[in-house]
Amino acid sequence: MKFLEEKIIALKKEKNAVILAHFYQDSAIQDLADFVGDSLSLSQKAAQVDADIIVFAGVHFMGETAKILNPNKKVIIPDLDAGCSLASSCPPDKFGHFVKQHSNHTVITYINCSAEVKALSDLVCTSSNALKIVNSVPKDQPIIFAPDKNLGKYIMSQTGRDMLLWDGACIVHEAFSIEKLLELTRKYPDFKIIAHPESEEHILKTASYIGSTSGMIAYVKRYPTEKYIVATEVGILHKMQAAAPYTELIPAPAKDDNSCACSECGYMKLNTLEKLYQCLLNEAPVIEVAETIRIKALKPIERMLELSKEE
């Protein structure tokens, strides 16, 4: 394994490549990455990188976002089949028809969607900045929010906005078992629940803190003497534990029994060190976005990045 890591580092230097990785990636990939983050920070970093090749260790829509922001750079991904259940829940043709039916609405899409869906949008958001993006729209202006209905419901509860929601969801964040979670809290009554807003409403009601992946890590780092049950994809525990080495962390339990009794994203875990090496070696698979789509999708992404700048 060490030999493979060394080869990846050598190839990265040889090809002037940068590796961007999401918190849900395998820990070995996170450790090799030049930057690890959530969707917002990865988008911001993708807009700033000075490299010939961007290797996106994440899922397909993330690679597309990097390509939209970097049309003249080669963007590659370890496994082209690394998709997203949430993005798949919002087919561009059906969403386009939906938007036409409600043409007086401002369209805000969560970044977990395809480039084609972004191209149909007025604004893009992430879980880190969703409240800020929604609040940037005048209160009397109706909003379509897609594709995540759970995040949309959470935003509505926090802003008082009555948004028209697309019926999409993330299978990872809908996999948590409320029964097992409550059983776990009875077993460990001194553990606090922290949750990602893509989770279902009954999970969020149990949480002491709700936030994006980067927000959850920052929260644990801020209060390291607490103990936590973490309701998001289990890959986050790697950086969370590094941020708070002595904090006790337990992944929230999933409905189905699996190897870790937690919720894993099968798409995220398609990327491996071997695939990362082959990806760099062969400079493939390549992420491509049609220029007409890219130009349309770029506008709402740039608006998001502008609104997300530090005040």
N, C-alpha and C positions, 0 to 999 in steps of 0.2 A: 504493500500500500504506500509506503514511504517513497519507493522508487517511482510510482505513478504520480504522486504529488510533485516530485522533483521535475518530472518530465513536463507536467502541466505548467509549472512555474517557468521553465526554460522556454517552452513554446510561447507563452504569454509575452515574455520579453522579446523573443525573436520576431514575433509578428506584431508587436506594438498593440497588444490587445488588453482590454480591461474586462474583468469579470464582475458582473452585478448579480447579487443573489438575494432572494427573498428569505424572510425569517422561517418560512415553512420548508426550506430545503434541508437535505440531509446535513448533519453537523460537519461532516468532512468537507462538503462543498462550501458551507459557510466559512469555515476556517481558511479556505484557499482564496476566497473572494476578495476583491479590492474594496468592495463596499457591500454591506448587508443592510437591508432596510425594509420598510413597508412600501406600499404602492406609491404613496406621495413622494417619499424621500428617494425612491428609485427613479421616479419620473424626473424629479429635480436633478438628480445626479446624471441621468441619461442626457439631459439638456446641456450639461456642462462638460462632459468628458472630452479629453483630448487624446484620442486613440484612433487607430485605423479600423479596429474591429471591436465590437461590443459583443461579449458573450453573455447572454441573459440566462442565468440559471433560475428559472421560474417557469411560468406557464405561457402559453402562446400569446394571450392578449397583452402580456407584459412586454414581450419581444416586439409586438406590433407597435406599442406605444413608443418604445425606444426608436424604432424605425421611422415612425411619424415625425419624431423630433430630430432625427439624424438621417435625412434622405441620402446623404453622400457617404455614409459610413456603412460598412458591412455589419449586419446584425445577425448573429447566429444563436441557436438554441440547442442544447444537448439532445433533446428528443422532441421531434415535431408533433408527436402525439400527446404531449403534455398540454392538455386542454383545460377547460374549466366548466364545471357543471352549471355555474351561474351564467356564464357567457352563453353556453349552449341553450339555456332556458329562454333566450331572447333572440330568435331568428330575425335577421335584418328585414326580410320581406314582410313578415307579420308585424314587426314593430313599426315599419314604415307606414303600413296601412293604419295602424293604431294612431300614429302621430297625425296622419292626414285627417282622421276622424275628429281630432281635437286640435285643430290648427291654431286656435287662439291661446294655446298653452305654451309656456316656456318649458323646453325639454332639458331635464337634468339627468345625466346618466352616470351611474357608478362606474368607476374605471374598469371594473370586472366585466367588460363586454367587448365585442369585436370592433375592429376599426370601422366596419360598415355602420354599426349602431352609433358609434361616436360621431360619424359623419352626419347623422340625422339629429344631432344634439346641439343645443345652444350652450350648454355648460357641462363639464365633466367634474366629478368629485371623487374623493376617496373617503374612507372612514375617518381619516384624520381631520379632514376639512369640510365634511358634508354639512355640518351645521352652519359654518361660515358661508359656504356657497349658497345654500338655500336662503339664508338671511340676506344675501346680497340682492335677491330678487324682490321687487316691490310687493308689499303684502296683498295688494289688490290684484296681483297678476297670478292667474292659475298656473299650476305646475304639474307636469308629468314627471314622475320619478321612476326610473328603471335601472337595472332589472330586479334589484333585491327588495322584495316586499317587507322583509324583516327589518332591514336597515331603514327603509322608508317609514315604517310604523314607528320606529324609535325616533327618527327625526321629527315626525309629526308630534310625538309626545313631548319633545323638548322645545319645539318652536311654536306649537299651536297652529301650524299650517295644515290645511286640508288638501293634501296632494292626491293626485290620481296615480295609483300605483300599478306598475306592471307586475304580473303574478309569477315572479321568479324567485329562486332561492338557491343557497349553497348547500350541497348535500353534507359537507363537513360540519357546518354549523347547525344543521337540522338533525345531526346524528346524536346529539347529547340526550341522555336519558334523565328526565327530571326525577324519576323514582330512585335511580341509582345515585344521583347527585344529592338528593335529600338524605338518603341512607349514609352517604359519605360524610355529610355535615353532622349527622348524629354521631358518627364514629369519631370524627375530628371536629368537635364544636368550636375549637379555637382557630380554625382555618377560615379565612375570608374568601368569598367567591369573587373572582374578577372575570369579566366576560367581554367578548367581541360583539358589537352591535348587529352583526349578521345572524346572531343566535336568535332562537325563537323567544317570543315575549315572556313565556313562563320561566325560561332560563334567566332572562334579564332581570326579572322581578326578584330573583334570589341574590343578585350581585351587589357587592359593596362598591364596585367600580366598573364602569362600562367605557370601553375605549378601543381605539385601533391597536394594532400589534405594537407599534412604537410607543403609544400611550400607555399600554399595559406594562411594558418593560420599564418605562420611566416611573410609573406609579410604584412598582415593586422596588425599584432602586431608591425611591424617595422614602419608602417605609419598609426598610429591610428587616426590621425586627418582627414584622407580622408574618403569618404563615398563609399560604394561598392555594386555593383550588382554581386552576386556570382553564377557562372555557373558551378555547380556540384550538387550532391545529397544533398538535403536540410538538412540532418542530421549533416552536417559539421558545420552548424551555431551555434550549441550548444557550441562546444569547441572554435570556432572562436570568439563568443561573450564573452566567459570567458577570452580569451586571450586579447581582446580589449573591455572592458565593455562599453565604451562610444562611440564606433564606430557604425555608422548607417549601417545596413546590409539589403539588400533585395535579396531574392532568385530569380534567373533568371526564367522567365515564361516558362511554358511548352506549347506545341502545343494544348494539350487537356485540357479542364477545369477539375479540380479536387478540392478536399477539400482545398488544400493550394495554388493552382495556381502555383505550383512549380514542380520540377521533383523528384519523390520519387522512390526508389528501392523497389518493392514489395517483393523481396526475402529477402533483409536485414530486412524489417519490419515484417517478419514472426516470428522473435525472439522476445519474450516478457518476462517480469519479471516472469510470472507464468511458462513459459516453461523453463526459466533459473533455477528456483527453482526445478522443476521436474527433469531436466537434472542432477543437482547436487545430488538430493535425490536418484535417481535411477542409477546414473552414466551411463546414456544412453540418446540419441543415441551415439554409438561409431563410430568414424572414423577409417576405416581400409584401408590399402594400401598393396597390395600384395608385398612381399619382393623383388621379381625380378624387379618389377616396381619401388619400393622405392629406391633400390640401383642405378638404372639408373637415376632416377630423382634427387637423392641427388647430383650427380656430378655437374650439371649446377647450382643448387641452391648454393652449396658451392663456386663455382667460382664467382657467383654474390656477395655473402657475403664478399668474400676476396677482390674483386675489389671495394667494397663499403665502406671499412674501411677508417676511417679518415686518411688523408695523413699527 
